[in-house]
Amino acid sequence: MPPINSKSYTEEEKQFLKNIGFKIQFFRKQRGLSQNELAEKADLSYTTISHIESTSSYGMSIIAIYKIAKALDVDPSQLLLFK
């Protein structure tokens, strides 16, 4: 999935996307997976996982979030909730 133009996001939206990426990275590392291994398990490209986990605001589909959550064995809501 190509990145959506980050200039179209508000600062709050950009931070939301970054937080999802940080959560994905946290769970991935907790499970001892590389970005490539997660990409394979989620049936996504390495580039997509790399972009999502980067500090840039990378738009992703809800299906991508679902696939990643299932590959990480977490409920998708865990990637979207921040406290």
N, C-alpha and C positions, 0 to 999 in steps of 0.2 A: 504494500500500500504506500503510495507516495506521500510525503509529508504535506499536510495542509499548510497553506501560507500562514505562518505564525503571526504576521502583522495583522491578521484579521481577528486575533484573540485579544481580549482584555488582559490586563496584568493578572487578575484573579483567575481567569481561565488558563493562562499560561502556567500559573503556579499549580493549579489543579492537575494539569497534564504532567508536570514535573513530579508531583507527589505520587501519582500512579506509577511513574517510572521508577521512583525510589522504592516504592513498596514491592514492585516486581523484582527489582535487584536484590532487595533484602531477602525475600522468600527464596529466590534463586540461589543466593549464596548460602543461605541456611540449609538448603538441600544439597549443597555441594555440586551444583550444576554449572557448567560453563554456559555462556550465551549461545554457543552453537548447539549444545545438548538441549537447552530449553527450546530453541528454535525447532529442532527436529521433533521433540516431543509435542510441541504445539502446532506442528505443521505450518510454520511460518518461516520466513527467511531470517538468516543471521542478521542481515542488514536491518530488518524491521525491529528485532529485539535490541540491537545496538542503538538504533535511533530512539526507541522508547525509553531506554535506560539512560540516555545521554542527558545533559543539562539543558538541551534545547526543548522547546515545546513541540512535541510530535503528536499530531492527531492520530487517533486509532479508532477502529470500529468497535462496537460492542461485541461483535463476534470474536475479534482478536483478543479482547479482554477475557472473554469466556474461554477461549482455547488456551490462553496462558494460565488462567486460574486452574483449569482442569489439569494441565501439564504439571503445575506446581502442587496439585492436590489440596487446593484451598477453595473456599466458596468465593465466587466472583465478587461478592460484596466486600470481602476483606481487602480487595485491591482499591476499593472506592471509598472506604471509610477512613477518616483521619481524625485523631484526637490529640 
